[in-house]
Amino acid sequence: MIRGHGGNIYALAAALGCPTDAITDMSSNVNPFGPPPGLVAHLQDHMTRIQALPEVDAHGAVALFAERFGIPEDQILAGNGTTPLIYSLPRALETRLALIVGPTYADYRDGCRQNGVDSACWLTRKEDDFKPDLVAIEDVLQPCDTVYICNPNNPTGCLVEGEALRRLSRKFPDKTFVVDESYLPFVPEPDECSLMAERPANVLVLHSMSKIFRIPGLRIGYMVGDPGLVDRMRHYALPWSVNSLAMEAVRFLLRPDEGIDRFVEATRSRLTEEKTYMTRRLAAIPGIRLYPSVTGFFLIQLPRPHRSEDICREMARNKILVRDCANFKGLSDRFIRISLQDREINQRCAELLESLLAT
């Protein structure tokens, strides 16, 4: 298990001897403007739910998701976040060799490793702004039976058009494509790129509620796919995988409510404004390189001789946590990732980073 994920505010707070709420977390890719209004109060009003077991098969969470997105229930599996689904995939699919399009989220490779499955990594290039070349990927697909693509990708923020992924998966019907859309809700017009509602039979789609609604502590994730593939995954699903408070969150967030839709739209709009601001501020720092991103986070290449470990340590001393990307396969100790916050925090981050890189 990789321990270099973002969001480790607890270790930093302990090291600095301060409360966790004194840490500004720009390392975790969650909505800086969430959770949606009313959610916390709803959970507080339903705390007695923890006195009884949740549904053993999370059927209520599946039914609400099915109604919200217009997808049949037999094509949906709910989980304790997407992580246990990712770790069950190699067993359920009986994967022999996986291809992972990187640099990307480490749990795809770790899930394969935990199940004794070999994985190969096809790396995008910084010269191409880390945009995947799907034609080149076709050339290396043949020996693999499972393909992992994060779209938009973490940590690069790069997006592949949904139709391009459909064409690729249709060309290889004997292979299973796992498309992780955890960050797609941050993208304007996400339905145009999503494979969730319209997908070939050999595609499994991962969907997270944690990021856009800022509820990572509740652990709510879904998998959508052909009934045959979902049935294979269901054999490895654990009972009571969606806890009682998470179920209440699902009821609140997936109910018909224009307020939730407005919250998501407002998030996209505000992030666009902050992205414009931070792009201008950071691009003015000599030697720095920002890679194009459709999400609320940036991949940044530091100018020489600066190293990610040193920059992250100095920012942490100032109670700002950013992501050291040295442990992403395909990157190095010259890369960091910053997740956008509100204007005041973004300004403070830009000023600190500019000061550190000037030394």
HELIX and SHEET records of a PDB file:
HELIX    1   1 ILE A    9  LEU A   16  1                                   8    
HELIX    2   2 THR A   20  ALA A   22  5                                   3    
HELIX    3   3 LEU A   39  ASP A   45  1                                   7    
HELIX    4   4 MET A   47  GLN A   51  5                                   5    
HELIX    5   5 HIS A   59  PHE A   69  1                                  11    
HELIX    6   6 GLU A   73  GLN A   75  5                                   3    
HELIX    7   7 THR A   83  LEU A   93  1                                  11    
HELIX    8   8 ASP A  107  GLN A  114  1                                   8    
HELIX    9   9 LYS A  126  ASP A  128  5                                   3    
HELIX   10  10 LEU A  134  LEU A  141  1                                   8    
HELIX   11  11 GLY A  162  LYS A  171  1                                  10    
HELIX   12  12 LEU A  184  PHE A  186  5                                   3    
HELIX   13  13 PRO A  190  GLU A  192  5                                   3    
HELIX   14  14 PRO A  227  ARG A  234  1                                   8    
HELIX   15  15 SER A  244  LEU A  253  1                                  10    
HELIX   16  16 GLU A  258  ALA A  283  1                                  26    
HELIX   17  17 SER A  308  ARG A  317  1                                  10    
HELIX   18  18 ARG A  343  LEU A  357  1                                  15    
SHEET    1   A 2 THR A  24  ASP A  25  0                                        
SHEET    2   A 2 ILE A 320  LEU A 321  1                                        
SHEET    1   B 7 ILE A  76  GLY A  79  0                                        
SHEET    2   B 7 GLY A 221  GLY A 225 -1                                        
SHEET    3   B 7 VAL A 203  SER A 208 -1                                        
SHEET    4   B 7 THR A 176  ASP A 180  1                                        
SHEET    5   B 7 THR A 146  CYS A 150  1                                        
SHEET    6   B 7 LEU A  97  GLY A 102  1                                        
SHEET    7   B 7 ASP A 118  LEU A 123  1                                        
SHEET    1   C 4 ARG A 289  LEU A 290  0                                        
SHEET    2   C 4 PHE A 297  GLN A 301 -1                                        
SHEET    3   C 4 PHE A 335  SER A 339 -1                                        
SHEET    4   C 4 ARG A 323  ASP A 324 -1                                        
END                                                                             
